[in-house]
Every structure is written in structure tokens, then in C-alpha cells.
Amino acid sequence: MAGVEGFVPPPYPYDRLDGAKAAAERVPGGIVDLSIGTPCDPPPAVVLEALARSGTERGYPPSIGTAAYREAACAWMDRRLGVSVEPSLVAACVGTKELVAGLPHWLRLRRPDLDTVLYPAISYPSYAMGAQLAGARAVPYAALEDIDPADAARALCLWVNVPGNPTGELADLGAAAAWGRERGVPVLSDECYVEFTWTGPPRTILEHGTEGVLAVHSLSKRSNLVGARAGVYAGDADLVRYLSELRKHAGFMVPGPVQAAAVAAWLDDDHVDEQRDRYAKRLDAVRAALALVGVDAPAPDGAFYVWAPAPDGDAWALTQRLAEEAGTLVSPGEFYGERGAGHVRVAVVQPDDRIALVAERLSSR
Ligand SMILES: Cc1ncc(COP(=O)(O)O)c(C=O)c1O
């Protein structure tokens, strides 16, 4: 509507890759798209079976998640993360992006006197977008110690992401929980890559207690279920109660068949172990391929991204070069914050033969 002022959605980051994408598509054999973190591998058959045969299509699904859904998530946390959490401290989300982008708004409804979202300086863009959608300030931090006390006093929440997208970093969750408790700031811990931790055991903020914290988990990456949209948040009793009541009024629901499929996914670990092997091999293969063009990328501590320093710090030039010479699409690091501008992110989410093709193209230049 002409004359209307206010929020204008910014261009979606990946739309800015259209030029590089066209160049990659022109390479004989076609594009190898390593830009977006969408897994290419299939979900387990038992999950698809549950999705097709739950018989839950007619009724409204519970917004908070069925008892089976929440119990399966708790059983998974117990088995794989070593924490015992009551199902009453767990609620469903429709994948985690909607929750990440919506949380600042809902926290602000309860605390209109606060207006700041603290989030890691190099991170998944939805933390900052959630602040914008709430009309709040998005304030990045490089380290907890660097947070200005004036920003902390205005904070609706502090985000942490372990393992981190895009860097794979394993930030100290105990320190984050303590920081939040000292200041009365809820700490929201996005843990969607938790089972793809490469150095040491998986970490969850719930190891440090539930008071004042929420862990956010997704089946998108764990079980290759991006399209199904299923996740949970778990932790502080008061926050879970408040958010789950609010979300019930707002009509957020994981569809019944997806809830049934999610139960099957959380009860099975074999498929995750297989997926871990695939990603570990692909991470090595991509790092070796990048070395062919003089890019020395470290092995990540977690997640399935190679965070690669661009020669001369020019990430857009490296993006274009990889598109033209290897038909490969990657993401320039500035998508994840100004401080990421000298890197590119390479998601190892294409089949092994496509990743081998990248190396082949780069070695035969
Ligand atoms: C750090 C992080 N959090 C959350 C998400 C959202 O995942 P989903 O909405 O599929 O659960 C992603 C997806 O890439 C992510 O990288």
C-alpha cells in the first residue's frame, strides 16, 4: 500500500546468490549446491511409515505436543544427551525457525520494559531477525565478557548456539547459563546440531539445570526431516508454561502425522550414527577439495559446515570462483554477521559423488 511506513522485510540472504548460482549452473555436469543447510539424505523408513499411517489427520493435534511426542523427546535427551527432563518441561515447535524468530516478540509481550536481544556475532541470521520482528534491538556479542552491562539490563534474552552454525564452535554453555542467572536474563540455547558434535560428547545447556534456560531442538538435521517441521523446546518451567499457553492461543501446531513420525525418529539412534559417518567423511572431502585452491579450512568442532577463510579475505570473490570453476555454490560469511565477512560457509549436504565432482573439477582446472 502506497504511503504505508514501517517494517520492510530485507532481501532474503540466499536470493543474493542468484548471480553465482547461474554461473554454477552453467558448468557441465551441473551445480553442486552447498549453500543452504538442507540435508540430502533420506529419513529412516520407520519414520516415513509412521508419517503415512498415524490416522491422526482428522483431529486438531495438541499444540504442546502429544504425550508420546514429549516423552519420546525426553527419552532421547536421556539416552543421547545424558539429561533427565520431565515431559512437563517440554513443548513442541513447528521446526525451530519459527520459534527462534518468534521468541523475542513473545518475551516482549510479557516484559514490554525490555527491548534487546543478545546473539552471537557470527551466527544463524534468524536470531537478529527475531529481534527485528519484535521491534527490539538486535545486539551481537563476540564473547559473554564483552556484553555491555547497559545492554544486559535491557535484554529480553541471550541466544547461544552449540555447535554453532556456521563456525562449528562449542561455546561454554555452563558459563552462558550462569551469566543469564546472575542477571535474570533467559538464556536460549539452540542445539539443533547437537548429535553432530565432533570433539567430545554432545553438550546441552540442560546439563546445567533448567532454571532460566531453554534448550531448542529440531529433527530437521538429526533425522533429515526438514520438510516435516518438528522440534521441541525444553527447560525453565515458567517459560515453558508461558510459551506453550501463548502458542496454543496463536494456533501453532505440529501436524498429527508429523508428531507420530517424530516419535519414531526420536526413538531411533542408528540412523543418526549413520548420518554422523556421512558428514564426517564429507567434511574431510570438502576441506581437501578447498585445499586444492589454497584454502586452508580447519576441521569444525561440530555441525556440518566448513567455515573457510577466503584468500585475501574476499569471500564474494571466492564464492564466484567456486561457482565458475567448480560449479559449486557456497555462502559468503557476511550472511552470518559482519564479523564473518572474510569467510565462506560450505554445507556438506550433497551426496558423496557430487562432492567428489567438486574435487575433480578443482584438480583439473
Ligand atoms: C542454528 C540453526 N537453528 C535453527 C535452524 C532451523 O532449523 P529448523 O527450523 O528446520 O528446525 C537452523 C537451520 O538451518 C540452524 O542452522
The ligand as an ORCA input file, in Angstrom:
! r2SCAN-3c Opt
* xyz 0 1
  C      21.387    -22.774     14.043
  C      20.073    -23.123     13.429
  N      18.971    -23.020     14.168
  C      17.763    -23.320     13.677
  C      17.618    -23.750     12.370
  C      16.233    -24.024     11.872
  O      16.005    -25.346     11.619
  P      14.517    -25.925     11.558
  O      13.578    -24.765     11.507
  O      14.462    -26.718     10.307
  O      14.339    -26.721     12.812
  C      18.738    -23.860     11.547
  C      18.604    -24.270     10.150
  O      19.496    -24.230      9.364
  C      20.011    -23.550     12.108
  O      21.123    -23.650     11.384
*
